[in-house]
Amino acid sequence: MVKYDLSEPMKSVGVAPHLDRSVSSQTIVNRMETGSVEGGGADVVGVPGEEGTGTGDPERAAWGNQVEFILTMVGYAVGLGNVWRFPYLCYKNGGGAFLIPYFGTLALVGLPLFFLELSFGQFASLGPIAAWSLDPLFKGLGYAMVITNTMIGIYYNVIVSWTIFYFFASMTSRLPWEDCGNPWNTIYCVAPDDMKNMTGNFTIVRNETIIARSEIKTPSEEYFYNNVLQMSEGIEGSGQIVWQLALCLLLAWIIVFAVLIKGISSLGKVVYFSTIFPYVLLTILLIRGVTLEGASQGILFYLKPDFKKLANAKAWSDAATQIFFSLSVCTGGLMVMASYNPFKNNCLRDSILVPIINCATSFYAGFVIFSVLGFMAQKKGVSVEEVAANGPGLVFVVYPEGLTTMPLPPLWSVLFFLMMMTLGFSSEFSIIECFFSSFIDEFPVIRNSRRNCVIFRAAGCALFYLIGLSMVTKSGFYVFNLFDSFIGGFPLLIVGFFECVAILYVYGYSNYADDIELMLGKKPSIFFRVTWCVISPVILMVIIIFMAAQYTKPTLLSDKYCYPGWAEGLGWLLVAFCVFLIPVWFIVGYLRGGGWKLFLELTSPTSEWGPANQKDRTGKYAAMKAARDDPAATDSPLDDGLSLPMSIVAENYVSCDEKLQNSDGEFSPNEDNSRNRGNVNPAFTRTRNDYNNAGYHQEKL
């Protein structure tokens, strides 16, 4: 029997490693530079192809320069939601007053989580799956990030396909949604010029049908729903594919594949156009918008503060969720993009710059949208509130209607939808690259040859296109809204909360702060310690609880359509599919790591179990007593009468060195990324033993 030596410090069983506080990060670097770190003997892994280095996996790609990284991050964060969601939330929640909770949650949630993920990816130089050698039991978090992000990318590209459709449809002398004389129009269609003279709760009669004002539809509304989407009566309706949208979706995925065929090497060049060009078009549209009659009315409606609305908890919840989702945190994409940075890159600076640009873009886009809405309201003789809308309805119904009232409508329509297309692609490129990079890092055999990478990327895009076809059928808009309602909510919040727990509590804030010091030369400030450890996870949990308490059945078309029960159940299955690997991976990993044996030991009866009266202990209980009286005659772990003998703890203990020999490696700067050792700082040209002997040891909890 193995005996436990009480003279040795007790080491943890099955827990994350804690760093040795006796050695500072700077001392580690100094020792490595002078070669005074003991241990090793293993071959030094260097840059493949460089003289004096060992052979290894093919070298991981890197950004051409820092500008490529910043532009990619801005393009990833700034997307279609900045145009259609933020302006609507702003006017609905108090106009200019909404900026208080908006920028407040940016500081307390957005910036901290953004820095957490950038620093995590940059330190590990790996994607969100492979990087979880930090906490192996939480590797399911990495898969949850990638699955959720990929599901978002599938339905996000459907929106891009709509913008492509409108872009080509705008190339005509007269926009097809200007009037009601088209095959797709119904008796409920009324042109804006005809509605101008109708006030109050009026009714009209057409073909012996009485039509109330609430039933009237605009030409642009019927064009989108009846011609573009060809919507059925419900999700259970026709599954016939709308071939025009299917072709546009195919073109969208071909463009994505072409841009990502070489990974970030090709993506880094495309972002110079896809990220910058939308700002040029936004500025052109803004100049045109503010010169329209009534534009000031719309802008005033957008900005006029109403501080009373801040007393409503919904305003603060909307601000937090908008910040959370617009920055694309907890999707793994930030980790992937940062993992291609030089190890010493100032990711703290980037974590401040990109979110500020993102939020400023949202605010800027609001002027573009509401200047046109003010013009529309004046033309119709109604308030701005009556023409404002949220989501796809704003971009594909309301704004196109406003374009028809401008001089040269086709020109402005082409420019607007070109802007929306490039905004969508700039985010879509990064979303899908997250999937490819994550699995290439997890399964390096894929990048062993260029052919493998191309086939993998082509197969992925083809698969995503086939899945997306379900959203370009006549009932596809119902499927799309179901994805958007469920995947864009709980999964990201759940991932964000457990990410904070895994990194800051299981691995430990002190350990992570030491890692950042090794990378940036200084530890995070007290601000990040407080927000990371307390404020951010608390706010995430509050949002989860608030959303659960306020949950209502998903609806569509201004609550006119309510999803059937089976469709709602399908939505919750999508949520479960995104996050199920978090608990499954944890439980399976724990059981395979000795947890099952420990469970059996703890659920087995101790030697105290049996009849209380010793004379009644006969049969097997007499045999147990004999074994306890003569320990030499048995190897029973119950010989000392304890429910969990210290010897069992010793038998289950696996030393740090044994773990390193039997595992894929501990959390440290990626060995495969030679830039962290050769090109950036010689301190990182080291073996795994160097890293461990320099102070990264397990210690007593």
N, C-alpha and C positions, 0 to 999 in steps of 0.2 A: 504494500500500500504506500502511496506517495504521501509524505508528511509535509505539512506547511511550516516553513521556517519563519517564526515570528520575529526573528532578528532582522529580516529583510523588510523594507517598506512595502506595504500592500499596494498592488497595482490593480487597476480597474479591469473588469472583465466585460468585453463587448461594448465599450464606450468610445467616444471620439477622443483622440489624443489631445493632451494639454501641453503646451510648450514649457520648456525649462526656463524659469524666470532668472536663473543664475547667469545666463548669458544673454547679452543684449543683441539686437539685430545688427548694430554697427560692428560689434565685436565679431559676429559671425562673418560679416563681409571681410573685415581686416584679416581674420585668420585664413580665410579662403584665398585672399590675394597673396598672402605670404607663404601659403602652403603649410601652415602650422596646424591645420585641422587633422586630427588623428583618424585612424580607421581607413577603411577602403581597401585598396588592393585591386578593386575592380577596374576595368577599362573605362576611361573617360569617354563619354559620349559627346561628340562635337557635331559640327555642321557637316552633313554628308558632302563628300567631295573635297573637303578641305584637308590639307596636308596635316598629318599627325592626329587625325581623329578617327574614331572607330566608325564602322558602318552602322547605319540605322535606317529607320523608315524614311521615305521621301520627305524632303523638307517641306514644312507647312508654308503656305503663301503668306504674304504680308502686304499691307497698304503701300502704294507707291509713294505717298507722302501724307502728311497730316491733314491736308485740305480734303483729300479723298474721304478720309474717315469722318470728318466733321460734316461734309456735304451728305454722305450716306446716312449719318445719324439724323440730320435735319430732315432729309427726305423720308426716313423711316417714321419719325415722330409726326411730321406734318403731313396730314392726309385729308381725305374727303370729309372726315368729321370736323375738321377745323372750319370748314366752309358751311356745312349744313347743321351742325349741332350746337357749337358754342354761341353763335349769334342768337339763336332761338332761346337757349337757356338764359342768356344774359338779359334779354328783354322780359322774359317770363318771370325772372327772379329779382326784379328791382333795378334793371338797367345798370347804370354806373355803380350802384351800391353792390351789385353782384361781384364786382372786382375785389371786394374785401375778403369774402370767403374764398374766392378763386385763387388769389395770390397767397392767401394765408395757408391753404392746403398745399399749394405749390411748395412753400417753404417747409412745411411740416411733414409732408408725405412724398411729394413728387421728387424734390431734389435728393432727399436721403436715399430713397429706393433706387433712384437713377444712379447715384454714386455707388451704392452697394453692388449693383449688378455690373456696372462697368469695371469696378475694381476687382470683382470676383473673376470675371472673364479674362481680364488682362493679366492677373496674377497667375491663373492656371494655364493660360494660353490654350484653352480647350473650349469646346462648345458646352452647352448646358447639360448634356448627358455624361460625357466623359469627365467633366470637372467635378462630379460628385464623389470622387475619391476623398473629398473633404469629409463627408459623412456618408459612408457607403450605404447605410440603412435608408438614407433619404434619396437614393438615386432615382426612385420613382418620381420625385419632384421634377427631375430633369426631363423624364419622359412626359410627364403631365404638361410641362411648359411647351414642349415641342408639339405634342398632339393638339393642344389648345390653339397654339399659334398656326398650325397647319390648317386646322378647321376654319379659322378666321380667314386665312389666305384663300381657301377654296371659295367661300362665298364673297369675299372681297373682290375677287377677280370677276365675279358675275356683275358687280356694279361697274367695274371697268368696261365690261362688254356693253353695258347700256350706254356709257359715254361714247364708245366707238360707234354704236348705232346712230346716236344723235349727231355725232361729228359728221358722218357721211350724209345723213339726212338733211343737214344744214347746207350742203353744197347745192343749192338750188336758188332760183330767182325769187321764189316765194316759199316761206316756211310752211310745211304741211300742217302745222297746228295753229294757223292764223284764223281759220274760219270753221264753220260747221258743215260745209258742203262736201264731205268726204264719205266714202263707203263705211268707215268705222264709226261714224257719228250716229247718235240716237236722237230721239225726240226731246231728250232732256238737255241737249247741248244748246247753249246760248252764248253768242259771241260777246266779248267785253264791251263793244260799242253799244250793243242792244241792252246790256245790263245797266249802263250808265244812267239811264233815265228811270230805272225802276228802284223805288225806295220802299222801306217798310217791309212787312210780311206779305208781299204780293203773291199772287198765283197767276199762272198763265194756262191757256187751254190749247193743246195741240192734238190733232187727230182724235178729238173727243176725250182726251186725257187731261185731267186737271193736275197741273204740276206746281207744287209749292216751292218756295224759294230755296228751302233746304235740300230739295231734290235736284236743283239745277247744277249742271256740270259745264265747265269751261272747255273750249276746244283742246287746250293743252292737256287737260286732265283726261279726256277721252282718248287723245292720241297716245298717251303713255299707257293707260290701262287696257284700252281696247285694241290698239294697233301694235304697239311695241311688245307688251307683255301678253296680249290676247288672253286675259285672265278668265279662268273658269269661275263657277259659282262658289267653289270651295276647294279645300285641299284634297277632298276625296273625288274631285272632278277629273276631267280629262288629263291624261299624262302625255298627250301628244306633244312632241318637241316642236318648238317654234324655230324653224330652220334658220331664219335671219339671225336670231340671237345665238343659235348654236354656232354659226359661222363666225360671228363677232367674238364669241368666247374662244373658239379655236384660234383666231388671230391673236387674241390676248395671251393665250398660253404659248403660242409660237414665239411671240415677242419676249416673254419671260424666259423661255428656254434659250433664245439667242443671246440675251443679255447675260445670263448666268452660266453659259456653257463653259466658261473658264473660271467660274467662281468670282471672288472679289477682284481678280485681275481685270476682268472685263467690266464688272459692276462699277469699280472705282473710276473708270473712264466715262461711263454713261451718266453718272450722277452729276457731272458738270452741266449737262443739259437738263436732265429730269428734275433736278432740285432747283436750279436757278431760273429756268424758263418760266415756271408758274408764277414767280414773283414779278417778272416782267409783265405777264398777262394780267395779273391782279392789279398792278399799277395802271395799266391801260384801261381796264374796266372801271377802276375807281375814278380816274379822271373823267371818263365818259359819264359815270353815274352821278357824280356831284354836280355836273353841269345840267342835269335834267330838272325840269320843273317839278317841285315837290320833294326833291331829294333831302332838303333840310328837315322836312317834316319826319321822314323816315329815320334820319340820323339822330334827331332829337328824341324820337321814340326809343331808339336803341340805347342812348346814353343817359337819359333823364333818370336820376337816382330816386328810388323809392325805398327808403331805409326801413319802412314798416315791414317789408317782405322778408327782411333778414331775421325777423322774429319767428319765421316759419322754418322748422327744421329741414324741410324739403330743399330750401335754398342751399343750405350747407351740405346736404347729402349730394345734391346735383353738382356742386362745385368739386367735392372730393372725387366723385366718380368720373367727372370729366377730366380732371387732372390725371387721375390714375390711368384711364384708358387712352387718353391722347398721347401720353408719353410712352406708351407701349411697354410699360414695365411688366415683369413677371411673365413674359412670353418667351424668354430665352434669346430673343433677337439682340438685345443689348449685349449680352454675354458673348454671343458669336462675333459681333462686329468688333468688340473690344479685344477679343482674343487674338486678333491679327495685328494689334498694336505692338510697338516696341515695349519691352518690359518696364522701362523707366518713363514711359509716357505720362504726362501730367493729366491723369484721368479725372482728377478733382476739378481742374479748370474746365474740361469738357463737360462734366456733369452739371456745371452751372451755366455754361454757355448754351448748350443745346436746349434744355427746358425753357430758358428765357426766350430764345428764338421761337420755339414752338408756341408759347403762350402769346407772344407779341404777334405772331402770324394769325392766330385765332382772332385777336382783337382787331387786327388790320382788315381781315376778311369780313368782319361785321360791317364795316363802312361800305364795302363793295356791295354786299347783299341789301342792306337797309336803305341805301341811296336809291336803288331801283324799286324796292318795295314802297318807299315814300312816293315815288313817281307813279307807281301803279295805283296806290290808294287815292291820289289826287285825280287821276284819270277816271276812276270808278266812282268817285265821290263817297268813299267809305273810309273808315279808320285803318291805320296800318295793321292793327291787330287782326282785322278781318282778312287780310291778304297774307299774313305771315303763316308759315308752316314749319314743321320739323322733319328731319330725316330726308329720305329720297324725294318726298313730295316737294320740298323746297327747291331742289336742284332740277328735277325732271318735270315739274308741273308749274310751280309758281314763277320761278325765274325765267323759264322759256316763254311764259305768257308775257312777262315784262319785256323780253327782248323783241316781241312782235310789235310793240308800240314805239320802238326806237326807229330813227332813220337807218336805212340799210340793215334791216334785221338779220339777213343771212350772214353778213360779215361779223356782227357781234356774237351771233350764235356759234359760228365756227371758232372764234377766239375763246369764247367761254368754255365750250366743251373740249377744246384742245387743252385748255388749262386744267380742267377736271381730269382729263385723261392722263396728263403727265403727273398730276398730283397723285392719282391712284396708282400709277405704275411705280412711282418713286417709293411708295410704301410697300407695294406688292413684291418688288424685287428683293427687298430686305427680309420680308416675311418668309418667302420661299427659300431664300438662301440659308435662313436659320435651319430649316429642315435638312437641307443637303449637307451643310457643314457639320451639323450635330451628328448625323449618322456616319459621315466620313471620318470624324474624329473618333467615334465609338468603334468603328470597324475599319481600321487603317488599310485593310487589304483593298478597299475600294480605290484608294489613291495610289496604289502601286503602279498603275498605268493610266495614261490619258484615256485610253479606250474604256476602261472600267468607269471612270468618272463621267464620261459623256453618256454611256449607256444608262448609268444610274440616274443621271439628271433627266434624260429623255423619258425613261420609264416613269419617273416620278411625275413629271408634267403631264404625261399621257393619262396616268391614273387619276390625277386631280381633275383633269378635264372631264373624264368619264363620270366622276362623282358630281361635278358641277352641272352636268347635263340635266340632273334632276331639278335644277333651279331655273332652267330655261324652257320648261314645258308650260302648258297652259295653266297648270296649277303650281308652277314653279315659284311664283312670288310668295305663296303661302309657306312653301318649304324654306325659302330664303329668309323670311321674317322669323320663322321658328329658330333657325340657326342663329340669327342675329340676336334674338331675345334671350336665348338660354346660354349660348357659348360666350357671348360678350359680357356676362354677368358674374355668376357665382364661381366658375372655374378659376378665373384670374384672381379673384379676391382670396379664394382658398389657397391657391399656390403662393400668393404674396405673403399671407400670414405664416404658413409653414416654412417659407423661405427664411423669414426673420427668425423663427424659432430654431431652425437647423443651423444657421450660420452664427447667430449671436448668442444662443443659449446652449446648444449641444456642443458645437465646436468651441464657442466661447468668444465673447467680445475681445478679451485681452489677446487671445491667440490671433484673431483676425486683425486687430490693431497692429500687432507685431508684423504680420504679413504685409500690411500696407506700408509700414515703416521701412521694411526691406525693399519695397518697390518704389516708394516716393521720397524716402529719406526722413519722413516725419509721420507721427501717428495722427489719426483723425482728431479733430477738435472736440471739445466737450459737447458742442451742438450736435454732432453726429452720434456721439455716444447716447445722448438723451433721446434723440429722435429714433435711432435704430432700435434701442433696447426697450423703450417705453411708448413714445408717442405714436410712431408709425404702426406697430402691431396692434395697439389699442384702437386706433382709428380704423384699421382694417377690420377688426372684429366688430366694432360698432356698426360699420357699414354693412357687414354680412348680416348682423342681427336685424338692422333696420330694414334691409331689403327683404329678409325673410318675413318680418312682421307686416310689411306693406305689400307682400306678394299678391298679385291678382292674376286671374287666368289671362293668357295671352290673347290679344285681340288685334284686329286689323281694320283699316279704312275708318278711322275715327270711331272705333268701338262698334261699328256696324256689323262686323263679322267676328264671331267668337269661335275659337278652335274647339273641335270635339275632344272628348276625354282622351281618346287613343292618341291624338296628335300631341296633346299636352304631356302625356306619358312618354311619347317619343322624345320630346324636348328634355325631360328629366333624364332619359337614357343617354342623351348627348352629354349632359353634365357629368353623369356617372362615368361615361367612356373617357372623358378628359382627365378625371382625377382618380380613377379607381386604382391606378398603379401606385399611388402614394401609400395607401395602407397595405396593399398586397405585397409590394416590394419590401416594405418594412417588416411585415410579419414573416414572410418566407426567408428573408435574410437573417432575421433573428433566430428562427428555428434551425436553419442550416448552420448557424454559427455557434450552436451549443445550447440555444434557448430551449429546444425540445427536450434535451436530456435534463436540463435544469428543471423544466416544467414537470417531468416525470418524477424527479427526485422530490420536488416540493409537494406533489400531490400523492406521494406514497405514504402509507402509515408509518409512524415512528415506532420505536420500541416501546413507548408508553402505551400504545393502543392494545386493548384486550380487556378481559375481565379485571375489575379493580381488585378483587380478592385473589391473592396469589395462588391459593389452593384450587381455584377454578380454572387456572391457566394450564390446560392440558392440550394434547394434540400438537398442533403447529406452534401454539404459544409456548409450550414446554420446550420445543426445539429452539425457539428463538431465545429463551432464557438460557439454555445451555450454551448457545453460541455466544451470548453476551458474557457469560461467566468464563468462557475459554476462548479469548480473541484469537489465539494462535491457530485455532482449529477452523477458522473461517475468514473469508475476506469480506464479510458483510460490512457495508458502510454504516451500519447501525450500531457498531460495537461500542461506541462511546455514549450512546443514549441521546445524542443531539438530533434535532430534526434536520439540520443541515450542517454536518461536520466540516471543520476547517479543511480536512483532507480532501473533501469533495471540491471545495473552492480551489484548492491547489491543483487538483486533477483537471479542472475546467479552465485554469489559467493558461493563456498562451502568451508567451513573451513578445516584446516588440519585434525582436529580430525574427522570430518564427513567423509572425504576421507578415513581415516584409517578404520573407521567402515564399510564402503561400498566397500572396495577394498580387493584385495588379499594380500596387504602388500606393503610397500615401499622398496626401495633398501637398503639392509643392509646385514651384515653377515647372511647367511641362518639360520633361526630358526630351520629347520629340521636337520641341521648338528651340532649336539651337541658337536663335537670336538672343535668348535670355542668358546665354553663357559666353558666346564668342564675340558677337558683333556689338553687344551693348556694354557688357561689363565682364571682365575676366573672372569676377567672383562667382559667376554662374557656370563656369566650366568645371563642373564637379560631378562626383558620383552620388548615387543615392545614399551611400554610407556617409559621405561628407555632410550631406544635408542633415542626417540623423545625429551624427556625432557632434555637430555644431550646436546642438541644443534643442533639436526638434524631437524630443523623447517623450514617451508617456510618463506621467508621474501620478502620484497618489491624488485622488480627487479630494 
